[in-house]
Amino acid sequence: MKKFLVLPAALLLGSAVAAPKISAQSIIVNPVAPDVSVRVWTDKNPDGTQVPNYNVGEKITLNVQTNQDAYVYLFNVDGSGKVDQLLPNRFASGANFVKANTTKSFPAAGDAFTFDIAAPAGLNKVLALVSKTELNLGDLSSFSSSQLATVNAKGQQQLAQALSIVVNPIPQNSWVSDTAFYNVVTQQQAQTGNVFVGTNVAGAVVFLNGQRLGDANQTFSAIRPGTYPIRITAPGYSPYANNITVRANATTNVNVEFNRTVTPAPAPVSNTAPVNIRSSVNGAAVYVDGRQVGTIQNGGLNLTLTRGSHEILLVAPGYRTFVNTYNIDKGGTITINPSK
């Protein structure tokens, strides 16, 4: 598999009467109040309030706790949509049974396998599905030459639909799921910074160190630390020029208010729309479709997104991770105030 190597030693979709629902936050949601509950978390994020970073090659431990004796099934969805069945696997045959009110780690001390992080970089989701009875995954996954089962689904949506079929034959109050998030990063990414450029006009273009970065009102990532000349142009306005300093693992904000000097040219037809993310949690990290695009500063973050559906995730220490899917058409303001 790509994300985990097993080595030896959002938007709710409506459904008919009480059928499983699919959610951007939890991947699959039981439509009734089940008797069993579950929580899943990574070893770097025990309280579930952050999205921790893992370097390629680093080992990760997943922890699961249920309130009743139950069978646990673990799946990973990486940033490219690849789905891996982490548990059960051939090194952990029969090890997916969890006793009530105990924490079980995968892998545990002495297990004959490890979970090692591998490329590609990006946001990952770990789904823990627990059931009071064993589930038949025969139509979802199968073992071949690999020690991991091959999953017949790609992406969160297909996985949720396939699991809805798996749990359909069992009582609805006997299963439940939870989701944990983490980032896969590379050493190169850890040594770069971001630049956010916001303007009061549409069609502004950003040039950094003489190179065209793209349209303003968005965050530009993977920029090497240093001091650079920045130039921002907009049709009908005098250009803005200055020097900025980019720091590793930080975002430099550049906000420019243009004053009209000549009659602006007609705005070009664009497939993008300006979006302002508003939140009371300053410093919260904002992800769009699995990529961090900036942080909340002074109550907001300005973005330019392509029209269509986007998954927006907001993460802040001490707050529950917020995830939802929005359909961007003409742009506007999205207000997110996560709960603690």
Stockholm file with secondary structure:
# STOCKHOLM 1.0

chainA/1-340         MKKFLVLPAALLLGSAVAAPKISAQSIIVNPVAPDVSVRVWTDKNPDGTQVPNYNVGEKITLNVQTNQDAYVYLFNVDGSGKVDQLLPNRFASGANFVKANTTKSFPAAGDAFTFDIAAPAGLNKVLALVSKTELNLGDLSSFSSSQLATVNAKGQQQLAQALSIVVNPIPQNSWVSDTAFYNVVTQQQAQTGNVFVGTNVAGAVVFLNGQRLGDANQTFSAIRPGTYPIRITAPGYSPYANNITVRANATTNVNVEFNRTVTPAPAPVSNTAPVNIRSSVNGAAVYVDGRQVGTIQNGGLNLTLTRGSHEILLVAPGYRTFVNTYNIDKGGTITINPSK
#=GR chainA/1-340 SS CCSEEECCCCCCCCCSTTCCBCCTTTSSBCSSCCSCCEEEEETTCTTSCSCCEEETTCBCCEEEEESSCEEEEEEEECTTCEEEEEESCTTSTTTTEECTTCEEEESCTTCSCCEEECSSCEEEEEEEEEESSCCCCTTTEECSSSSSEEEEEEHHHHHHHHHHHHHTTSCGGGEEEEEEEEEEECHHHHTCEEEEEEESSTTCEEEETTEEEEESSEEEEEECSEEEEEEEECTTBCCEEEEEEECTTCEEEEEECCCBCSCCCCCCCCSEEEEEEECSCTTCEEEETTEEEEECBTTEEEEEEESEEEEEEEECTTSCCEEEEEEESSCEEEECCCCC
#=GC SS_cons         CCSEEECCCCCCCCCSTTCCBCCTTTSSBCSSCCSCCEEEEETTCTTSCSCCEEETTCBCCEEEEESSCEEEEEEEECTTCEEEEEESCTTSTTTTEECTTCEEEESCTTCSCCEEECSSCEEEEEEEEEESSCCCCTTTEECSSSSSEEEEEEHHHHHHHHHHHHHTTSCGGGEEEEEEEEEEECHHHHTCEEEEEEESSTTCEEEETTEEEEESSEEEEEECSEEEEEEEECTTBCCEEEEEEECTTCEEEEEECCCBCSCCCCCCCCSEEEEEEECSCTTCEEEETTEEEEECBTTEEEEEEESEEEEEEEECTTSCCEEEEEEESSCEEEECCCCC
//
